[in-house]
Amino acid sequence: MRSALQVAGGLVLAFSAAQGARLLPRITPVLRPLEEGAGAFVHAPSANLPDVANAPTETGSGRPGALPPFDGRLAEHATSVASYTLRAQLDPVAHVIQGEGTLAWQNTSRVPQEAIYIHLYLNAFKSQHSVFQRAALDGFRGEARPGEHGWIDVTRFAVREMDGIDVWPGALATSPDDPHDQTDIRVALPRPVAPGEQLTIDLAWKAHLPPIVLRTGYHRSFHMVAQWFPKIARLEPDGRWAHFPFHRLSEFHADFGSYDVTVDAPATFVVGATGHLESEVRRGDRIERRYLQADVHDFAFAAWDHFREKTATTSEGVVLRCLYPAGHDAQAALQLELARFGLLHFGELFGRYPYRTLTLVHPPAGATEAGGMEYPTLITTGGTWDTLFHGDQGLASLTLHEIAHQWFYGLVATDEHRFPFLDEGLTTWAEADALRTLYGPGSYFSRGGLQIDASTVHRLGALESSADGPLGQSAAGFLSGTEYGNQVYARMATLLATLGRVYGDEVVRAAVGRYARTFRFAHPTPEDLLGVMREVAGPTAAEALRSVLFDGARVDYAITEIQPHAPEPLPGVGAGTASPAYTGLVVVRRRGSLVLPVDVVFHAADGSTQRVRWEATERAARIVYQGSSPLVAAVVDPERRVLLDEDLTNNARSLRPRWVAPRVLERATFAAGAALWTIGP
């Protein structure tokens, strides 16, 4: 799905030609060395408004010891559960796919199954009364409704192991209390399917593509063919089917398998598809192209008679192919270089990309809603010709975001309907990590001396959604596209960035990397991510993650009181011990239930500083200053590590009236955002 920089900022996909020329030589197969953290901490005791002794900290890395490398074996193949052999004949005039083939499916659960569930995603466009079409539109992609409808008609669904009976006549839509939706279908079987038993189902159907509104459809002769065949839902090990009506904010969930798909299209059309091209046969004025791919859970293809093409190969032998409209040669070249970098960067973080190919499809003008989407071994990007005259990193953001999706949702295969933050949230964080590697502090925007980091933009969306409840809810649980984008993309990325700043960026990178490696091909859940975070970063980091995900935890750190003298007796000063020349007292508070340790820094009149760590397990604490120069001010979290802090203006308090928390960054970010918005679409 589109990156958070497009969802949250509403910006066009942009990249200047001059910046592109400068960037190309910088995208090298060498990852930037991890930067050292700043400022180690020491612990200070805390209770309900306790006295915390002023124990200045030592400088250091600010992180625990070096983590051991991933010690598990990276899975080479997925368990094949649902495999398809399909044939698709494209009629580019009627915008119809005539499909036939077989589905080989195995009951891998522990429970006999009396029925199976089938997703007919294209039926979301069948009428204005579907769950998809009636969902809230604001703040998200696909806001224009199609002028024509799209749908899928299944004409054969015969089970060979059950005497070849066509069971489709008994199929029923199962959307709860919604008789108008036909995207979630229950197909009763003549007899139960035992655990471990396999079925072979002969399929035939006709898919009518809609005008492109969201992900799939056509614009003139361009066709983005996705969610186009009857797709069996995922069966969980406990026998529960992960089936659902197709919601506008939801994406997909499926079992792994092998795909053998033949695409029959006019000979004038260029086709890009999931998998590698196994064979190509011309029959009259049409060409049949056969694509093979194992260890995936979906198949999509694009077909157009005006595609231009560029190719490249990575250092590990992955064949890259970019299909794009005329006039976008520079963008295509840049996308290929970004793909080289992205596969290596994410491969080192999350485990090697295991496939032979990656196809990048740049849709033409008028088909932008087909862009910004991910499928196994195929992504769609986007942008019109005038993006060459803008100055943000939009094209890099979008391309790297979709490539990161090859791991999050692709290789781990989480339930995008129930847990969209495991998909879009982790991907947005990974995208920001890659952008920072390429651009440094200007990872979102860099021009005229103004540099804006992607995390700053994500923070704006995260704070806008802070009162909207837990971000760890299902896609259908969000009330609008704006809320969904701010929570799932921006707040999740900001949460992980906050944990990185507090516990060490390399610690969080190691945790997410171990999660991706451990659960490759495994359909992990939030508990799996929390377990790895607990193992790698520690229980307090895992609890902070959990509380934001499922409790909607928020936080505002504040210095609420500062006094020039501390009350007697002073902590650590007893009989026979010389009293310090100057003392002071600061009250620091944590407003909200998100608990993260922070620094409190004292500023003295002579310019010296002292730093104390507050664990923030209590809502407030008294921290005593002792020094050789009078106390003049105090700041909590001076490095702004806690990006989820909702009010930075109360982080400092002074005994001098002119001391205020700096707001230069916030004001500059707001001004830049307002300026960029005016040149957006």
C-alpha positions as CSV (number, residue, x, y, z in Angstrom):
1,M,0.0,0.0,0.0
2,R,1.1,3.6,-0.5
3,S,3.7,4.9,1.9
4,A,2.8,7.0,4.9
5,L,4.4,10.0,3.3
6,Q,1.7,10.0,0.7
7,V,-1.1,8.9,3.0
8,A,-0.4,11.4,5.8
9,G,1.0,14.3,3.7
10,G,-1.3,14.1,0.7
11,L,1.7,14.8,-1.5
12,V,2.2,13.9,-5.1
13,L,4.9,11.4,-5.8
14,A,7.9,13.6,-6.3
15,F,11.6,13.6,-7.1
16,S,13.5,16.3,-8.8
17,A,15.7,15.4,-11.8
18,A,18.7,17.1,-10.2
19,Q,18.2,15.2,-6.9
20,G,17.8,12.0,-8.9
21,A,21.1,12.5,-10.7
22,R,22.8,13.2,-7.3
23,L,21.1,10.2,-5.7
24,L,21.9,7.5,-8.3
25,P,25.6,7.2,-7.4
26,R,24.8,7.2,-3.7
27,I,22.6,4.2,-3.9
28,T,25.3,1.6,-3.5
29,P,25.3,-2.0,-2.1
30,V,26.9,-0.8,1.1
31,L,24.8,-0.1,4.2
32,R,25.7,2.9,6.2
33,P,27.4,2.0,9.5
34,L,25.1,2.2,12.4
35,E,25.5,5.5,14.3
36,E,26.5,5.4,17.9
37,G,23.8,6.2,20.4
38,A,24.2,9.2,22.7
39,G,24.2,9.4,26.4
40,A,24.2,6.4,28.8
41,F,21.9,6.4,31.8
42,V,22.0,5.5,35.4
43,H,19.0,4.4,37.4
44,A,17.5,6.6,40.0
45,P,14.9,5.3,42.6
46,S,11.3,6.4,42.3
47,A,8.1,6.1,44.2
48,N,5.0,8.3,44.5
49,L,6.6,11.7,44.2
50,P,9.9,10.3,45.5
51,D,13.1,12.1,46.1
52,V,15.4,11.0,43.3
53,A,19.1,11.6,44.1
54,N,21.0,13.7,41.5
55,A,23.4,11.1,40.1
56,P,25.0,12.5,37.0
57,T,25.3,10.0,34.2
58,E,28.3,8.9,32.3
59,T,28.5,9.2,28.5
60,G,28.3,6.1,26.5
61,S,26.4,4.2,23.9
62,G,23.0,4.2,25.6
63,R,22.3,0.6,24.7
64,P,22.8,-2.8,26.2
65,G,25.6,-5.1,25.0
66,A,26.0,-6.3,21.5
67,L,23.2,-8.7,20.5
68,P,24.1,-12.1,19.2
69,P,23.3,-12.7,15.5
70,F,20.1,-14.5,14.5
71,D,20.8,-18.1,15.5
72,G,17.9,-19.9,13.7
73,R,17.9,-21.3,10.3
74,L,16.1,-19.1,7.7
75,A,13.2,-21.1,6.2
76,E,13.9,-21.9,2.6
77,H,10.3,-22.8,1.6
78,A,6.8,-22.4,2.8
79,T,4.4,-25.2,3.5
80,S,2.3,-25.4,0.4
81,V,-1.4,-25.3,1.3
82,A,-3.2,-23.6,-1.6
83,S,-1.6,-24.0,-5.0
84,Y,-3.2,-22.8,-8.3
85,T,-2.8,-23.7,-11.9
86,L,-4.7,-21.0,-13.8
87,R,-5.2,-19.7,-17.3
88,A,-6.3,-16.1,-17.8
89,Q,-7.5,-14.8,-21.2
90,L,-7.6,-11.0,-21.3
91,D,-10.1,-9.2,-23.5
92,P,-8.8,-5.6,-23.4
93,V,-11.9,-4.2,-25.1
94,A,-14.5,-5.7,-22.8
95,H,-12.1,-5.6,-19.9
96,V,-12.9,-9.2,-19.0
97,I,-10.7,-12.0,-17.8
98,Q,-11.9,-15.5,-18.8
99,G,-10.4,-17.8,-16.3
100,E,-10.1,-21.5,-15.7
101,G,-7.8,-23.9,-13.8
102,T,-7.4,-25.9,-10.7
103,L,-6.9,-25.3,-7.0
104,A,-5.0,-27.9,-4.9
105,W,-5.9,-27.3,-1.2
106,Q,-5.0,-29.3,1.9
107,N,-6.7,-29.2,5.3
108,T,-3.7,-28.4,7.5
109,S,-5.9,-27.8,10.5
110,R,-6.6,-30.2,13.3
111,V,-10.4,-30.1,12.6
112,P,-12.5,-31.8,9.9
113,Q,-14.0,-29.2,7.5
114,E,-17.6,-29.3,6.3
115,A,-17.2,-26.2,4.1
116,I,-14.6,-24.0,2.6
117,Y,-14.6,-20.2,2.3
118,I,-13.8,-18.3,-0.9
119,H,-12.9,-14.6,-1.3
120,L,-14.5,-13.0,-4.4
121,Y,-12.8,-9.6,-4.0
122,L,-14.0,-8.2,-7.3
123,N,-17.6,-8.3,-6.1
124,A,-16.7,-5.3,-3.9
125,F,-17.4,-3.3,-7.1
126,K,-20.6,-5.2,-8.0
127,S,-22.9,-2.6,-6.5
128,Q,-23.0,0.6,-4.4
129,H,-24.3,-1.5,-1.5
130,S,-21.3,-3.7,-0.9
131,V,-19.4,-3.4,2.4
132,F,-16.5,-1.9,0.4
133,Q,-18.5,0.7,-1.4
134,R,-20.4,1.8,1.7
135,A,-17.3,2.3,3.8
136,A,-16.0,5.8,4.8
137,L,-14.0,7.4,2.1
138,D,-12.3,10.4,3.6
139,G,-8.6,10.6,3.9
140,F,-7.7,7.5,2.0
141,R,-7.1,6.3,-1.5
142,G,-9.9,5.3,-3.9
143,E,-12.2,8.2,-2.9
144,A,-13.8,8.4,-6.4
145,R,-16.4,5.6,-6.9
146,P,-16.3,3.7,-10.2
147,G,-18.6,4.9,-13.0
148,E,-19.1,1.2,-14.0
149,H,-19.2,-1.9,-11.9
150,G,-16.8,-4.9,-11.7
151,W,-17.6,-8.4,-10.5
152,I,-16.7,-12.1,-10.7
153,D,-19.0,-14.9,-11.8
154,V,-17.9,-18.4,-10.8
155,T,-19.3,-21.0,-13.3
156,R,-17.6,-24.2,-12.1
157,F,-16.3,-25.3,-8.7
158,A,-16.0,-29.1,-9.0
159,V,-14.3,-31.2,-6.4
160,R,-12.5,-34.2,-8.0
161,E,-12.3,-36.2,-4.7
162,M,-16.0,-35.9,-4.3
163,D,-17.1,-37.5,-7.6
164,G,-16.5,-34.3,-9.5
165,I,-19.6,-32.6,-8.0
166,D,-19.9,-28.9,-8.8
167,V,-20.6,-27.5,-5.3
168,W,-20.9,-23.9,-6.3
169,P,-24.7,-23.9,-6.7
170,G,-24.8,-24.3,-2.9
171,A,-22.5,-21.4,-2.2
172,L,-23.8,-18.7,0.1
173,A,-22.6,-15.2,0.9
174,T,-21.7,-15.0,4.6
175,S,-21.3,-11.3,5.4
176,P,-23.0,-10.9,8.8
177,D,-26.3,-8.9,8.6
178,D,-25.4,-7.7,5.1
179,P,-27.4,-9.4,2.3
180,H,-25.9,-7.0,-0.3
181,D,-22.2,-8.1,0.0
182,Q,-21.0,-11.0,-2.0
183,T,-17.2,-11.0,-1.3
184,D,-17.1,-13.6,1.4
185,I,-18.6,-17.0,0.2
186,R,-19.2,-20.2,2.1
187,V,-19.1,-23.3,0.0
188,A,-20.6,-26.4,1.6
189,L,-19.0,-29.8,0.8
190,P,-20.8,-33.2,0.3
191,R,-18.7,-34.6,3.1
192,P,-16.1,-33.3,5.7
193,V,-12.5,-33.0,4.7
194,A,-10.3,-34.7,7.2
195,P,-7.2,-33.1,8.7
196,G,-4.3,-33.7,6.2
197,E,-6.7,-34.5,3.3
198,Q,-6.2,-32.7,0.0
199,L,-8.8,-31.5,-2.5
200,T,-8.4,-30.8,-6.1
201,I,-11.0,-28.3,-7.4
202,D,-11.6,-27.5,-11.0
203,L,-12.5,-23.8,-11.5
204,A,-14.0,-21.7,-14.2
205,W,-15.0,-18.0,-13.9
206,K,-15.3,-14.7,-15.6
207,A,-13.9,-11.6,-14.0
208,H,-15.3,-8.2,-15.1
209,L,-12.7,-5.5,-14.2
210,P,-14.0,-2.1,-13.0
211,P,-12.5,1.2,-14.0
212,I,-9.5,1.7,-11.7
213,V,-10.5,3.1,-8.4
214,L,-8.6,1.0,-5.9
215,R,-5.7,-1.4,-6.8
216,T,-7.4,-3.2,-9.6
217,G,-9.1,-2.4,-12.9
218,Y,-8.5,-0.7,-16.2
219,H,-7.9,2.7,-17.7
220,R,-8.3,2.7,-21.4
221,S,-6.0,-0.1,-22.6
222,F,-4.0,-0.3,-19.3
223,H,-5.1,-3.3,-17.1
224,M,-4.0,-3.9,-13.6
225,V,-5.3,-7.4,-12.9
226,A,-5.4,-8.1,-9.1
227,Q,-7.8,-9.9,-6.8
228,W,-9.1,-11.5,-10.0
229,F,-9.7,-15.2,-9.3
230,P,-11.7,-17.2,-6.7
231,K,-9.3,-17.3,-3.8
232,I,-9.6,-19.7,-0.9
233,A,-9.4,-18.1,2.6
234,R,-6.7,-19.1,5.0
235,L,-7.5,-21.9,7.4
236,E,-5.9,-21.5,10.8
237,P,-4.4,-24.5,12.7
238,D,-7.3,-24.5,15.1
239,G,-9.8,-25.0,12.3
240,R,-11.0,-21.4,12.2
241,W,-11.3,-19.8,8.8
242,A,-9.8,-16.3,8.4
243,H,-12.6,-15.1,6.2
244,F,-14.1,-11.6,6.0
245,P,-16.1,-9.3,3.7
246,F,-13.8,-7.1,1.7
247,H,-13.6,-3.8,3.5
248,R,-12.3,-0.6,1.9
249,L,-9.5,-0.2,4.5
250,S,-8.7,-3.9,4.6
251,E,-6.2,-5.9,2.5
252,F,-5.7,-9.7,2.3
253,H,-4.7,-12.9,4.0
254,A,-4.0,-16.3,2.4
255,D,-2.0,-19.5,2.7
256,F,1.2,-20.1,0.7
257,G,1.4,-22.3,-2.3
258,S,2.8,-22.6,-5.8
259,Y,1.3,-20.6,-8.8
260,D,1.4,-21.8,-12.4
261,V,-0.4,-19.1,-14.4
262,T,-0.7,-18.7,-18.1
263,V,-1.7,-15.2,-19.3
264,D,-3.2,-15.0,-22.7
265,A,-3.1,-11.4,-24.1
266,P,-2.9,-9.6,-27.4
267,A,0.5,-9.7,-28.9
268,T,0.8,-6.0,-28.8
269,F,0.6,-6.0,-25.0
270,V,3.5,-6.0,-22.6
271,V,2.8,-8.1,-19.5
272,G,4.4,-8.0,-16.1
273,A,3.4,-10.6,-13.5
274,T,4.2,-12.4,-10.3
275,G,6.9,-15.0,-10.8
276,H,9.4,-15.7,-13.5
277,L,8.5,-16.1,-17.2
278,E,8.8,-19.8,-18.0
279,S,7.6,-19.8,-21.6
280,E,6.1,-17.5,-24.3
281,V,4.1,-18.9,-27.2
282,R,2.6,-16.8,-30.0
283,R,-0.8,-18.0,-31.3
284,G,-2.0,-15.8,-34.1
285,D,-2.4,-12.2,-32.8
286,R,-2.0,-13.3,-29.2
287,I,0.8,-14.4,-26.9
288,E,0.5,-17.0,-24.1
289,R,3.0,-16.3,-21.3
290,R,3.4,-18.9,-18.6
291,Y,4.6,-17.7,-15.1
292,L,5.8,-19.9,-12.3
293,Q,6.3,-19.0,-8.7
294,A,6.5,-21.1,-5.5
295,D,6.2,-19.9,-1.9
296,V,3.8,-17.1,-2.5
297,H,0.2,-16.4,-1.5
298,D,-1.2,-14.3,-4.4
299,F,-0.7,-13.6,-8.1
300,A,-1.3,-10.4,-10.0
301,F,-0.3,-9.0,-13.5
302,A,-0.4,-5.8,-15.5
303,A,-0.9,-5.6,-19.2
304,W,-0.7,-2.6,-21.5
305,D,0.2,-1.9,-25.1
306,H,2.2,1.2,-24.4
307,F,4.7,0.0,-21.7
308,R,8.3,0.9,-22.0
309,E,10.8,-1.4,-20.3
310,K,14.1,-1.3,-18.5
311,T,15.8,-4.1,-16.7
312,A,18.7,-4.6,-14.3
313,T,20.2,-7.4,-12.1
314,T,21.2,-7.2,-8.5
315,S,24.5,-8.4,-7.1
316,E,22.7,-11.6,-5.9
317,G,21.2,-12.3,-9.3
318,V,17.6,-11.0,-8.9
319,V,16.3,-9.9,-12.2
320,L,14.6,-6.4,-11.9
321,R,12.2,-5.3,-14.5
322,C,10.5,-1.8,-14.6
323,L,7.5,-1.3,-16.9
324,Y,6.6,2.4,-17.3
325,P,4.9,4.9,-19.6
326,A,6.8,7.0,-22.2
327,G,8.5,10.1,-20.7
328,H,9.4,8.4,-17.4
329,D,12.8,7.0,-18.4
330,A,14.6,8.9,-15.6
331,Q,12.1,7.7,-13.0
332,A,12.4,4.1,-14.3
333,A,16.2,4.2,-14.0
334,L,15.9,5.6,-10.5
335,Q,13.4,3.0,-9.4
336,L,15.7,0.2,-10.6
337,E,18.5,1.6,-8.6
338,L,16.2,2.0,-5.6
339,A,15.2,-1.6,-6.0
340,R,18.8,-2.8,-6.0
341,F,19.4,-0.9,-2.8
342,G,16.1,-1.9,-1.2
343,L,16.5,-5.6,-1.8
344,L,20.0,-5.5,-0.3
345,H,19.1,-3.2,2.6
346,F,16.0,-5.1,3.7
347,G,17.7,-8.4,2.9
348,E,20.4,-7.7,5.4
349,L,17.9,-6.5,8.0
350,F,15.1,-9.1,7.5
351,G,16.6,-12.0,5.6
352,R,17.5,-12.6,2.0
353,Y,14.9,-12.0,-0.7
354,P,14.3,-15.5,-1.9
355,Y,12.8,-15.0,-5.4
356,R,14.4,-14.8,-8.8
357,T,12.5,-11.7,-10.0
358,L,11.0,-8.4,-9.0
359,T,8.8,-6.4,-11.4
360,L,8.1,-2.8,-10.9
361,V,5.0,-1.4,-12.6
362,H,4.6,2.4,-13.0
363,P,1.0,3.0,-14.1
364,P,0.2,5.7,-16.6
365,A,-1.6,8.9,-16.0
366,G,-5.3,8.2,-15.3
367,A,-4.4,4.9,-13.6
368,T,-2.8,6.3,-10.4
369,E,-5.1,4.2,-8.2
370,A,-3.3,1.1,-9.5
371,G,-0.1,2.5,-8.0
372,G,1.3,2.1,-4.6
373,M,0.5,-1.5,-4.1
374,E,2.4,-4.7,-3.4
375,Y,2.0,-8.3,-4.6
376,P,4.4,-11.2,-4.4
377,T,7.5,-10.4,-6.6
378,L,5.6,-7.4,-8.2
379,I,5.0,-3.9,-6.9
380,T,3.3,-0.8,-8.4
381,T,4.7,2.7,-8.0
382,G,3.4,5.8,-9.7
383,G,3.7,9.5,-10.4
384,T,3.0,11.8,-13.3
385,W,5.7,13.4,-15.5
386,D,5.8,16.6,-13.5
387,T,7.1,14.9,-10.4
388,L,10.5,15.6,-11.9
389,F,10.1,19.2,-10.8
390,H,9.3,18.7,-7.2
391,G,11.8,18.4,-4.3
392,D,10.7,15.7,-1.9
393,Q,11.7,12.1,-1.7
394,G,8.2,10.8,-2.7
395,L,9.3,8.4,-5.4
396,A,12.0,6.9,-3.2
397,S,9.6,6.7,-0.4
398,L,6.9,4.9,-2.4
399,T,9.3,2.5,-4.1
400,L,11.1,1.5,-0.9
401,H,7.8,1.2,0.9
402,E,6.4,-1.3,-1.6
403,I,9.7,-3.2,-1.7
404,A,9.6,-3.5,2.1
405,H,6.2,-5.1,1.7
406,Q,7.9,-8.1,0.1
407,W,8.8,-9.0,3.7
408,F,5.9,-7.4,5.6
409,Y,3.2,-8.8,4.4
410,G,4.8,-11.0,1.8
411,L,7.3,-13.3,3.4
412,V,5.8,-13.3,6.9
413,A,2.2,-13.3,5.6
414,T,0.3,-11.8,8.5
415,D,-3.4,-11.3,8.5
416,E,-3.8,-7.8,6.9
417,H,-7.5,-7.6,7.8
418,R,-7.1,-8.3,11.6
419,F,-3.7,-6.8,12.2
420,P,-2.9,-4.1,9.6
421,F,-0.2,-2.6,11.8
422,L,1.9,-5.8,11.3
423,D,1.8,-5.0,7.6
424,E,1.7,-1.3,6.9
425,G,3.1,-0.2,10.3
426,L,6.3,-2.3,10.1
427,T,6.6,-1.5,6.4
428,T,6.4,2.3,7.1
429,W,9.1,2.0,9.8
430,A,11.3,-0.1,7.5
431,E,10.8,2.5,4.7
432,A,11.9,5.3,7.0
433,D,15.0,3.3,8.0
434,A,15.9,2.9,4.4
435,L,15.3,6.6,3.6
436,R,17.4,7.6,6.5
437,T,20.2,5.4,5.2
438,L,20.1,7.2,1.8
439,Y,19.3,10.8,2.8
440,G,20.3,11.2,6.4
441,P,18.4,13.9,8.2
442,G,16.7,15.0,5.0
443,S,15.0,11.7,4.5
444,Y,11.6,13.3,3.8
445,F,12.6,16.7,2.3
446,S,15.8,18.5,1.7
447,R,16.0,21.8,-0.1
448,G,17.4,25.3,0.5
449,G,18.9,24.3,3.8
450,L,15.6,22.9,5.2
451,Q,15.8,19.2,6.1
452,I,12.9,17.2,7.4
453,D,13.2,13.6,8.5
454,A,10.5,11.1,7.7
455,S,10.0,10.5,11.4
456,T,9.0,14.1,11.9
457,V,6.2,13.7,9.4
458,H,5.1,10.4,10.9
459,R,5.0,12.1,14.3
460,L,2.5,14.7,13.1
461,G,0.1,11.9,12.0
462,A,0.7,9.9,15.1
463,L,-0.2,12.8,17.4
464,E,-3.3,13.6,15.4
465,S,-4.6,10.1,16.1
466,S,-3.5,9.8,19.7
467,A,-7.0,10.0,21.0
468,D,-8.5,7.6,18.5
469,G,-8.0,4.5,20.6
470,P,-5.7,1.5,20.2
471,L,-3.9,1.2,16.9
472,G,-3.9,-2.6,17.1
473,Q,-7.5,-3.1,15.9
474,S,-8.7,-4.6,12.7
475,A,-8.8,-2.6,9.5
476,A,-12.6,-2.5,9.6
477,G,-12.5,-1.1,13.1
478,F,-11.2,2.3,12.0
479,L,-13.9,5.0,11.4
480,S,-12.2,6.7,8.5
481,G,-9.3,6.5,6.1
482,T,-7.6,9.4,7.9
483,E,-7.8,7.6,11.2
484,Y,-6.5,4.4,9.6
485,G,-3.6,6.1,8.0
486,N,-2.5,8.1,11.0
487,Q,-2.8,5.1,13.3
488,V,-1.6,2.1,11.3
489,Y,1.1,3.9,9.2
490,A,2.2,6.9,11.2
491,R,1.6,6.0,14.8
492,M,3.1,2.5,14.5
493,A,6.2,3.8,12.7
494,T,6.5,6.5,15.4
495,L,6.1,4.0,18.2
496,L,9.0,1.9,16.8
497,A,11.1,5.0,16.2
498,T,10.5,6.0,19.8
499,L,11.6,2.6,21.1
500,G,14.7,2.9,18.9
501,R,15.6,6.3,20.4
502,V,15.0,5.1,23.9
503,Y,16.5,1.6,23.8
504,G,18.8,1.9,20.8
505,D,18.0,2.0,17.1
506,E,20.1,-1.1,16.5
507,V,18.3,-3.0,19.3
508,V,14.9,-2.4,17.6
509,R,16.3,-3.1,14.2
510,A,17.6,-6.4,15.6
511,A,14.2,-7.2,17.1
512,V,12.3,-6.6,13.9
513,G,14.9,-8.4,12.0
514,R,14.7,-11.5,14.2
515,Y,10.9,-11.4,14.0
516,A,11.1,-11.3,10.2
517,R,13.6,-14.2,10.1
518,T,12.0,-16.3,12.7
519,F,8.5,-16.1,11.3
520,R,9.2,-16.3,7.6
521,F,6.4,-18.2,5.9
522,A,4.8,-18.6,9.3
523,H,1.8,-16.2,9.5
524,P,2.8,-14.6,12.8
525,T,0.5,-12.7,15.2
526,P,1.0,-9.6,17.4
527,E,2.1,-11.9,20.3
528,D,4.9,-13.2,18.1
529,L,6.2,-9.6,17.6
530,L,5.8,-8.8,21.3
531,G,7.7,-12.0,22.2
532,V,10.6,-11.2,20.0
533,M,10.7,-7.6,21.3
534,R,10.7,-8.9,24.9
535,E,13.5,-11.3,24.1
536,V,15.7,-8.8,22.3
537,A,14.9,-5.3,23.7
538,G,13.6,-6.4,27.1
539,P,10.3,-6.5,29.0
540,T,9.8,-2.8,29.5
541,A,10.2,-2.2,25.7
542,A,7.8,-5.0,25.0
543,E,5.2,-3.6,27.5
544,A,5.5,-0.1,26.0
545,L,4.8,-1.7,22.6
546,R,1.8,-3.7,23.9
547,S,0.3,-0.8,25.7
548,V,0.2,1.5,22.7
549,L,-1.1,-1.3,20.4
550,F,-3.9,-2.6,22.6
551,D,-4.5,-0.1,25.4
552,G,-4.2,3.1,23.3
553,A,-1.5,4.3,25.7
554,R,-0.4,8.0,25.4
555,V,2.2,10.1,27.1
556,D,3.1,13.7,27.9
557,Y,6.2,14.3,29.9
558,A,6.3,17.6,31.7
559,I,8.4,19.6,34.2
560,T,5.6,21.0,36.4
561,E,7.7,22.7,39.1
562,I,11.2,24.0,39.7
563,Q,12.5,25.5,43.0
564,P,15.8,27.1,43.7
565,H,16.3,25.3,47.0
566,A,15.7,21.7,48.0
567,P,14.1,20.8,51.3
568,E,16.2,19.3,54.1
569,P,17.5,16.8,54.6
570,L,19.1,16.2,51.3
571,P,19.2,12.6,49.9
572,G,22.7,11.2,50.5
573,V,23.8,14.1,52.8
574,G,24.1,13.0,56.5
575,A,26.0,13.9,59.6
576,G,29.6,14.7,58.9
577,T,29.0,15.2,55.2
578,A,29.5,18.6,53.6
579,S,26.4,20.1,52.1
580,P,26.5,21.2,48.5
581,A,26.9,24.9,47.7
582,Y,23.6,25.0,45.9
583,T,20.5,22.9,45.7
584,G,17.3,22.8,43.8
585,L,14.2,20.7,43.3
586,V,12.3,19.7,40.1
587,V,9.0,17.9,39.9
588,V,8.6,15.8,36.7
589,R,5.4,14.2,35.7
590,R,4.3,11.5,33.2
591,R,0.7,12.2,32.0
592,G,-0.7,9.1,30.4
593,S,-0.1,5.4,30.7
594,L,2.8,4.9,28.3
595,V,5.9,4.2,30.4
596,L,9.3,5.0,28.9
597,P,12.4,6.0,30.8
598,V,13.6,9.6,30.1
599,D,16.5,11.9,31.1
600,V,16.1,15.0,33.2
601,V,18.8,17.5,32.6
602,F,19.6,20.3,35.1
603,H,21.1,23.6,33.7
604,A,23.3,25.6,36.1
605,A,24.1,29.3,36.0
606,D,27.7,28.7,35.0
607,G,26.6,26.7,32.0
608,S,27.2,23.3,33.4
609,T,24.7,20.5,33.2
610,Q,23.8,17.4,35.1
611,R,21.8,14.5,33.8
612,V,19.5,12.1,35.8
613,R,17.6,9.1,34.5
614,W,13.9,8.8,35.5
615,E,12.3,5.4,34.9
616,A,8.8,7.0,34.9
617,T,7.2,3.9,36.5
618,E,5.4,6.4,38.8
619,R,3.4,9.3,37.5
620,A,5.5,11.9,39.2
621,A,8.8,12.3,41.0
622,R,10.8,15.0,42.9
623,I,14.4,15.2,41.6
624,V,16.9,17.0,43.8
625,Y,19.7,19.1,42.3
626,Q,23.0,19.5,44.1
627,G,25.9,21.5,42.5
628,S,28.5,24.2,42.8
629,S,26.4,26.7,40.7
630,P,22.8,27.8,41.1
631,L,20.1,25.9,39.3
632,V,18.4,27.9,36.5
633,A,16.4,25.4,34.5
634,A,15.5,21.8,33.9
635,V,14.5,19.8,30.8
636,V,12.9,16.4,30.5
637,D,13.8,14.3,27.5
638,P,16.1,17.0,26.0
639,E,17.0,14.9,23.0
640,R,13.4,14.4,22.1
641,R,13.7,10.6,22.2
642,V,10.0,10.1,23.0
643,L,8.5,11.0,19.7
644,L,5.1,10.1,21.0
645,D,5.3,12.9,23.7
646,E,2.1,14.9,22.9
647,D,3.2,18.3,24.2
648,L,6.9,19.4,23.9
649,T,6.2,22.9,25.1
650,N,6.0,21.7,28.8
651,N,9.3,19.7,28.7
652,A,11.3,22.6,30.1
653,R,10.9,25.0,33.0
654,S,13.2,27.7,34.2
655,L,13.8,30.0,37.2
656,R,14.5,32.6,34.5
657,P,11.4,33.8,32.6
658,R,13.0,33.6,29.1
659,W,13.7,29.9,29.3
660,V,11.2,28.0,27.1
661,A,11.1,24.6,25.3
662,P,12.4,25.2,21.7
663,R,9.8,25.0,19.0
664,V,11.8,25.8,15.9
665,L,11.6,22.3,14.5
666,E,7.8,22.1,14.9
667,R,7.3,25.5,13.3
668,A,9.6,24.8,10.4
669,T,7.9,21.5,9.9
670,F,4.5,23.1,9.8
671,A,5.6,25.8,7.4
672,A,7.2,23.2,5.1
673,G,4.1,21.0,5.2
674,A,1.8,23.9,4.4
675,A,4.0,24.9,1.5
676,L,4.3,21.4,0.1
677,W,0.6,20.9,0.4
678,T,-0.1,23.8,-2.0
679,I,1.9,22.1,-4.8
680,G,0.3,18.7,-4.2
681,P,-2.6,17.3,-6.2
